[in-house]
Amino acid sequence: MIRVGVDLVEIERLEKSCQNRRFVDRVYSEAEQQLFLGEKPKYDSLAGNWAAKEAFSKSLGTGVRGFDLAEVEILRDELGAPYIRLSGRAEKIAEGKGLSFSVSITHTKQLAEAVVIAYSL
């Protein structure tokens, strides 16, 4: 089985949302916050992660239901490529469906987009 999720977000809108600490803590894991909320926040990357979380929920087929967005971490490998690390209920739902995921993120100055492919072997 293969499922695809895609999402597009305005970076400026996400930057405004990130001014609210409760929003940041609800959406982004500590690892994501450490990666992107340093001295100079990387709002384009945070927007890309938001889009990837939304795309993940669409590829899962549930929408954002039954799990917290912070349980869907969008991290980067040693070459900077994004990958998804799940925990909590998000991980249980994905395991229950037998799904693995691949993610791609891109952005311009104004928009960030992500595509997530869910697949079972």
GROMACS elastic network, one bead per residue, 0.5 to 0.9 nm:
[ bonds ]
;  ai    aj funct       b0    kb
    1    99     6  0.86365   500
    1   118     6  0.80312   500
    1   119     6  0.55834   500
    1   120     6  0.54987   500
    1   121     6  0.77198   500
    2    59     6  0.86141   500
    2    99     6  0.89016   500
    2   117     6  0.69029   500
    2   118     6  0.56483   500
    2   120     6  0.68385   500
    3    58     6  0.84464   500
    3    59     6  0.52481   500
    3    60     6  0.74397   500
    3    61     6  0.80806   500
    3   116     6  0.83145   500
    3   117     6  0.58051   500
    3   118     6  0.50349   500
    3   119     6  0.64392   500
    4    55     6  0.77857   500
    4    56     6  0.83296   500
    4    58     6  0.72235   500
    4    60     6  0.83848   500
    4   115     6  0.71165   500
    4   116     6  0.57621   500
    4   118     6  0.61821   500
    4   119     6  0.87618   500
    5    52     6  0.85759   500
    5    54     6  0.77866   500
    5    56     6  0.60514   500
    5    57     6  0.73094   500
    5    60     6  0.79347   500
    5    61     6  0.86223   500
    5   114     6  0.82080   500
    5   115     6  0.57239   500
    5   116     6  0.51283   500
    5   117     6  0.64869   500
    5   118     6  0.80771   500
    6    51     6  0.75538   500
    6    52     6  0.75810   500
    6    54     6  0.74715   500
    6    56     6  0.78847   500
    6    58     6  0.72648   500
    6    59     6  0.79524   500
    6   113     6  0.73440   500
    6   114     6  0.56607   500
    6   116     6  0.63462   500
    6   117     6  0.88331   500
    7    50     6  0.86158   500
    7    51     6  0.50143   500
    7    52     6  0.69105   500
    7    53     6  0.86033   500
    7    54     6  0.61565   500
    7    55     6  0.52170   500
    7    58     6  0.87121   500
    7   112     6  0.83377   500
    7   113     6  0.56516   500
    7   114     6  0.55548   500
    7   115     6  0.67690   500
    7   116     6  0.89637   500
    8    47     6  0.88471   500
    8    48     6  0.83514   500
    8    50     6  0.89925   500
    8    51     6  0.58420   500
    8    52     6  0.88853   500
    8    54     6  0.89164   500
    8    55     6  0.87768   500
    8   111     6  0.68252   500
    8   112     6  0.57269   500
    8   114     6  0.66986   500
    9    12     6  0.88227   500
    9    13     6  0.77607   500
    9    14     6  0.74996   500
    9    47     6  0.65713   500
    9    48     6  0.77640   500
    9    50     6  0.78050   500
    9    51     6  0.61994   500
    9   110     6  0.85620   500
    9   111     6  0.56521   500
    9   112     6  0.53732   500
    9   113     6  0.64477   500
   10    13     6  0.54108   500
   10    14     6  0.65131   500
   10    15     6  0.88100   500
   10    47     6  0.74205   500
   10   110     6  0.58121   500
   10   112     6  0.64528   500
   10   113     6  0.89816   500
   11    14     6  0.51283   500
   11    15     6  0.61159   500
   11    16     6  0.87380   500
   11    43     6  0.65991   500
   11    44     6  0.58802   500
   11    45     6  0.88851   500
   11    46     6  0.83052   500
   11    47     6  0.55469   500
   11    48     6  0.83235   500
   11   107     6  0.86884   500
   11   108     6  0.88606   500
   11   109     6  0.76008   500
   11   110     6  0.55133   500
   11   111     6  0.54076   500
   11   112     6  0.63999   500
   12    15     6  0.50141   500
   12    16     6  0.63688   500
   12    17     6  0.87651   500
   12    43     6  0.80686   500
   12    44     6  0.86999   500
   12    47     6  0.87350   500
   12   110     6  0.68831   500
   12   111     6  0.82987   500
   13    16     6  0.52689   500
   13    17     6  0.64268   500
   13    18     6  0.88205   500
   13    47     6  0.87958   500
   14    18     6  0.62024   500
   14    19     6  0.89602   500
   14    43     6  0.73011   500
   14    44     6  0.86741   500
   14    46     6  0.76997   500
   14    47     6  0.59102   500
   14    50     6  0.82232   500
   15    18     6  0.50989   500
   15    19     6  0.68267   500
   15    43     6  0.57882   500
   15    44     6  0.84017   500
   15    46     6  0.82341   500
   15    47     6  0.77690   500
   16    19     6  0.54885   500
   16    20     6  0.78270   500
   17    20     6  0.58561   500
   17    21     6  0.87273   500
   17    23     6  0.67031   500
   17    24     6  0.78935   500
   18    21     6  0.66744   500
   18    22     6  0.86274   500
   18    23     6  0.63692   500
   18    24     6  0.56469   500
   18    43     6  0.84033   500
   18    46     6  0.88112   500
   19    22     6  0.89540   500
   19    23     6  0.80725   500
   19    24     6  0.79865   500
   20    23     6  0.53923   500
   20    24     6  0.66039   500
   20    25     6  0.89578   500
   21    24     6  0.50669   500
   21    25     6  0.61860   500
   21    26     6  0.85111   500
   22    25     6  0.52094   500
   22    26     6  0.60285   500
   22    27     6  0.85859   500
   23    26     6  0.51423   500
   23    27     6  0.61027   500
   23    28     6  0.82950   500
   24    27     6  0.53513   500
   24    28     6  0.56172   500
   24    29     6  0.84309   500
   24    33     6  0.80086   500
   25    28     6  0.56270   500
   25    29     6  0.68891   500
   25    30     6  0.79407   500
   25    33     6  0.84898   500
   25    70     6  0.75889   500
   26    29     6  0.79554   500
   26    68     6  0.74717   500
   26    69     6  0.69106   500
   26    70     6  0.60839   500
   27    50     6  0.78302   500
   27    53     6  0.88941   500
   27    68     6  0.74803   500
   27    69     6  0.50031   500
   27    71     6  0.84114   500
   27    72     6  0.86810   500
   28    31     6  0.79665   500
   28    32     6  0.57922   500
   28    33     6  0.62609   500
   28    46     6  0.85301   500
   28    49     6  0.85427   500
   28    50     6  0.84631   500
   28    69     6  0.70246   500
   28    71     6  0.82127   500
   28    72     6  0.82283   500
   28    73     6  0.71803   500
   28    74     6  0.88290   500
   29    32     6  0.51999   500
   29    33     6  0.62432   500
   29    34     6  0.86502   500
   29    69     6  0.84643   500
   29    71     6  0.70910   500
   29    72     6  0.80050   500
   29    73     6  0.63647   500
   29    74     6  0.89615   500
   30    33     6  0.50206   500
   30    34     6  0.61210   500
   30    35     6  0.86512   500
   30    70     6  0.85452   500
   31    34     6  0.51407   500
   31    35     6  0.63215   500
   31    36     6  0.88573   500
   31    73     6  0.78645   500
   31    75     6  0.77791   500
   32    35     6  0.50897   500
   32    36     6  0.62333   500
   32    37     6  0.79715   500
   32    46     6  0.82430   500
   32    49     6  0.86527   500
   32    70     6  0.89325   500
   32    73     6  0.68277   500
   32    74     6  0.70712   500
   32    75     6  0.66117   500
   33    36     6  0.53700   500
   33    37     6  0.51150   500
   33    38     6  0.78205   500
   33    46     6  0.87164   500
   34    37     6  0.58394   500
   34    38     6  0.65835   500
   35    38     6  0.71571   500
   35    42     6  0.86073   500
   35    75     6  0.81753   500
   35    76     6  0.88718   500
   36    40     6  0.81858   500
   36    41     6  0.56210   500
   36    42     6  0.51369   500
   36    43     6  0.74929   500
   36    45     6  0.69297   500
   36    46     6  0.66871   500
   37    40     6  0.68359   500
   37    42     6  0.64929   500
   37    43     6  0.82799   500
   37    46     6  0.85714   500
   38    41     6  0.54350   500
   38    42     6  0.79915   500
   41    44     6  0.88298   500
   41    45     6  0.89145   500
   41    46     6  0.85508   500
   42    45     6  0.54714   500
   42    46     6  0.63480   500
   42    47     6  0.87169   500
   43    47     6  0.59314   500
   43    48     6  0.83867   500
   44    47     6  0.51242   500
   44    48     6  0.61917   500
   44    49     6  0.86789   500
   44   107     6  0.69013   500
   44   108     6  0.82130   500
   44   109     6  0.76855   500
   44   110     6  0.84036   500
   44   111     6  0.79524   500
   44   112     6  0.67330   500
   45    49     6  0.61366   500
   45    50     6  0.85585   500
   45   105     6  0.87709   500
   45   106     6  0.89304   500
   45   107     6  0.82574   500
   45   112     6  0.80370   500
   46    49     6  0.50018   500
   46    50     6  0.61688   500
   46    51     6  0.86401   500
   47    51     6  0.61928   500
   47    52     6  0.85300   500
   47   107     6  0.85869   500
   47   111     6  0.80257   500
   47   112     6  0.58500   500
   47   113     6  0.81450   500
   48    51     6  0.50956   500
   48    52     6  0.61235   500
   48    53     6  0.86701   500
   48    74     6  0.89341   500
   48   105     6  0.59307   500
   48   106     6  0.68880   500
   48   107     6  0.70269   500
   48   111     6  0.85293   500
   48   112     6  0.50343   500
   48   113     6  0.60013   500
   48   114     6  0.63507   500
   49    53     6  0.61528   500
   49    54     6  0.86266   500
   49    73     6  0.80820   500
   49    74     6  0.57980   500
   49    75     6  0.83750   500
   49    82     6  0.89125   500
   49   105     6  0.78413   500
   49   112     6  0.86568   500
   49   113     6  0.89013   500
   49   114     6  0.78441   500
   50    53     6  0.51688   500
   50    54     6  0.63340   500
   50    55     6  0.85725   500
   50    69     6  0.87413   500
   50    74     6  0.86820   500
   50   112     6  0.87357   500
   50   113     6  0.89978   500
   50   114     6  0.85703   500
   51    54     6  0.51381   500
   51    55     6  0.60089   500
   51    56     6  0.84564   500
   51   105     6  0.81071   500
   51   112     6  0.68916   500
   51   113     6  0.58320   500
   51   114     6  0.53229   500
   51   115     6  0.81320   500
   52    56     6  0.59037   500
   52    57     6  0.85865   500
   52    74     6  0.71947   500
   52    84     6  0.87736   500
   52   103     6  0.70634   500
   52   104     6  0.78333   500
   52   105     6  0.70786   500
   52   113     6  0.75134   500
   52   115     6  0.65870   500
   52   116     6  0.67389   500
   53    57     6  0.63483   500
   53    58     6  0.87733   500
   53    64     6  0.87318   500
   53    69     6  0.66810   500
   53    70     6  0.88339   500
   53    72     6  0.63621   500
   53    73     6  0.78192   500
   53    74     6  0.74926   500
   53    84     6  0.89115   500
   53   114     6  0.85077   500
   53   116     6  0.87346   500
   54    57     6  0.51881   500
   54    58     6  0.64286   500
   54    59     6  0.87664   500
   54    63     6  0.75485   500
   54    64     6  0.73046   500
   54    69     6  0.85077   500
   54   114     6  0.84797   500
   55    58     6  0.50852   500
   55    59     6  0.61664   500
   55    60     6  0.85361   500
   55    63     6  0.87357   500
   55   103     6  0.87392   500
   55   114     6  0.64607   500
   55   115     6  0.59735   500
   55   116     6  0.55819   500
   55   117     6  0.86213   500
   56    59     6  0.50898   500
   56    60     6  0.60570   500
   56    61     6  0.86395   500
   56    63     6  0.82823   500
   56    64     6  0.88890   500
   56    72     6  0.81739   500
   56    84     6  0.88383   500
   56   101     6  0.80718   500
   56   103     6  0.82665   500
   56   114     6  0.89777   500
   56   115     6  0.79828   500
   56   116     6  0.55979   500
   56   117     6  0.78631   500
   56   118     6  0.78842   500
   57    60     6  0.50453   500
   57    61     6  0.63852   500
   57    62     6  0.60039   500
   57    64     6  0.54918   500
   57    65     6  0.81284   500
   57   116     6  0.89646   500
   58    61     6  0.50981   500
   58    62     6  0.64414   500
   58    63     6  0.51951   500
   58    64     6  0.79530   500
   58   116     6  0.83799   500
   59    62     6  0.79880   500
   59    63     6  0.82247   500
   59   101     6  0.86826   500
   59   115     6  0.89358   500
   59   116     6  0.64151   500
   59   117     6  0.64034   500
   59   118     6  0.56779   500
   60    63     6  0.71970   500
   60    93     6  0.83944   500
   60    94     6  0.71159   500
   60    97     6  0.84340   500
   60    99     6  0.81034   500
   60   118     6  0.67957   500
   62    65     6  0.60261   500
   62    66     6  0.81202   500
   63    66     6  0.88665   500
   64    67     6  0.68143   500
   64    68     6  0.76110   500
   64    69     6  0.74716   500
   65    68     6  0.78785   500
   66    89     6  0.68201   500
   66    90     6  0.74661   500
   66    93     6  0.82900   500
   67    70     6  0.85876   500
   67    71     6  0.70078   500
   67    72     6  0.86737   500
   67    88     6  0.75511   500
   67    89     6  0.51745   500
   67    90     6  0.52063   500
   67    91     6  0.88240   500
   67    93     6  0.84505   500
   68    71     6  0.54484   500
   68    72     6  0.74891   500
   68    88     6  0.83966   500
   68    89     6  0.76506   500
   68    90     6  0.72700   500
   69    72     6  0.54373   500
   69    73     6  0.79489   500
   69    90     6  0.83517   500
   70    73     6  0.62993   500
   70    86     6  0.89431   500
   70    87     6  0.86725   500
   71    85     6  0.80553   500
   71    86     6  0.56751   500
   71    87     6  0.50255   500
   71    88     6  0.60876   500
   71    89     6  0.74289   500
   71    90     6  0.60541   500
   71    91     6  0.77476   500
   72    84     6  0.67206   500
   72    85     6  0.61844   500
   72    87     6  0.68068   500
   72    88     6  0.89348   500
   72    90     6  0.67184   500
   72    91     6  0.81807   500
   73    83     6  0.81507   500
   73    84     6  0.56493   500
   73    85     6  0.50892   500
   73    86     6  0.61611   500
   73    87     6  0.82152   500
   74    82     6  0.62955   500
   74    83     6  0.56745   500
   74    85     6  0.64993   500
   74    86     6  0.87975   500
   74   103     6  0.86388   500
   75    80     6  0.86319   500
   75    81     6  0.81534   500
   75    82     6  0.54714   500
   75    83     6  0.54752   500
   75    84     6  0.63550   500
   75    85     6  0.72364   500
   76    79     6  0.74905   500
   76    81     6  0.51663   500
   76    83     6  0.59764   500
   76    84     6  0.86391   500
   77    80     6  0.51486   500
   77    81     6  0.53738   500
   77    82     6  0.64063   500
   77    83     6  0.71138   500
   78    81     6  0.74828   500
   79    82     6  0.89969   500
   81   103     6  0.88563   500
   81   104     6  0.80274   500
   81   105     6  0.87932   500
   82   102     6  0.86309   500
   82   103     6  0.64666   500
   82   104     6  0.66693   500
   82   105     6  0.73178   500
   83   101     6  0.82106   500
   83   102     6  0.67649   500
   83   103     6  0.60571   500
   83   104     6  0.82146   500
   84   101     6  0.70312   500
   84   102     6  0.73664   500
   84   103     6  0.71213   500
   85    91     6  0.83948   500
   86    89     6  0.85286   500
   86    90     6  0.60744   500
   86    92     6  0.86824   500
   86    94     6  0.84909   500
   87    90     6  0.59248   500
   87    92     6  0.76962   500
   88    91     6  0.55082   500
   88    92     6  0.65371   500
   88    93     6  0.89263   500
   89    93     6  0.60893   500
   89    94     6  0.85507   500
   90    93     6  0.52640   500
   90    94     6  0.62542   500
   90    95     6  0.85916   500
   91    94     6  0.52082   500
   91    95     6  0.60363   500
   91    96     6  0.84448   500
   92    95     6  0.50993   500
   92    96     6  0.59408   500
   92    97     6  0.86137   500
   93    96     6  0.50473   500
   93    97     6  0.63699   500
   93    98     6  0.86420   500
   93    99     6  0.88958   500
   94    97     6  0.51912   500
   94    98     6  0.61174   500
   94    99     6  0.53650   500
   94   100     6  0.73933   500
   95    99     6  0.61135   500
   95   100     6  0.81820   500
   96    99     6  0.78374   500
   97   120     6  0.82547   500
   98   119     6  0.81412   500
   98   120     6  0.58254   500
   98   121     6  0.81443   500
   99   118     6  0.59884   500
   99   119     6  0.53204   500
   99   121     6  0.79586   500
  100   117     6  0.82770   500
  100   118     6  0.56525   500
  100   119     6  0.53836   500
  100   120     6  0.61387   500
  100   121     6  0.82291   500
  101   116     6  0.66457   500
  101   117     6  0.55623   500
  101   119     6  0.62765   500
  101   120     6  0.87530   500
  102   115     6  0.82628   500
  102   116     6  0.55968   500
  102   117     6  0.51670   500
  102   118     6  0.66369   500
  102   119     6  0.83249   500
  103   114     6  0.70124   500
  103   115     6  0.57396   500
  103   117     6  0.64547   500
  103   118     6  0.89003   500
  104   113     6  0.83714   500
  104   114     6  0.55558   500
  104   115     6  0.53323   500
  104   116     6  0.65576   500
  104   117     6  0.88325   500
  105   112     6  0.73102   500
  105   113     6  0.57414   500
  105   115     6  0.66006   500
  105   116     6  0.88332   500
  106   111     6  0.84791   500
  106   112     6  0.58012   500
  106   113     6  0.53927   500
  106   114     6  0.64309   500
  107   110     6  0.75064   500
  107   111     6  0.54711   500
  107   113     6  0.60192   500
  107   114     6  0.86455   500
  108   111     6  0.52928   500
  108   112     6  0.64504   500
  108   113     6  0.89084   500
  109   112     6  0.82771   500
